[in-house]
């Protein structure tokens, strides 16, 4: 006697490998996003109890310990600062800067940077600090 079999190809979609790949892609993007937020310029920031962390697609002006000025990751001089800042403002469409300054920088340089930023059209200047815990 002959047995007739209906052999159909398995049309079920295997979800386990697909879920594994999506999980790996999510981990990849999470790691890259956290690395993008880490500053490339080493700055010893002062700490404050009310500090908040938020820098993403913003204009960040950094003054290092050697009083080197950066707009984003581009090095600037005090003379070129207003024109570079205006270019960054036009590119991002922002009128606010985040200022991160090393704790050893002269106060007069910080005042000069804020003054030049306001002359360039900046409306708001926010200071970046490290979060201080109450147990310190």
Secondary structure, 3 states (H helix, E strand, C coil): CCCCCCCCCCCCCCHHHHHHHHHHHHHHHHHHHHHHHCCCCCCCECEECCCCCCCCCCEEEEECCCCCEEECCEEECCCCHHHHHHHHHHHHCCCEEEEEEECCCCHHHHHHHHHHHHHHCCCEEEECCEECCCCC
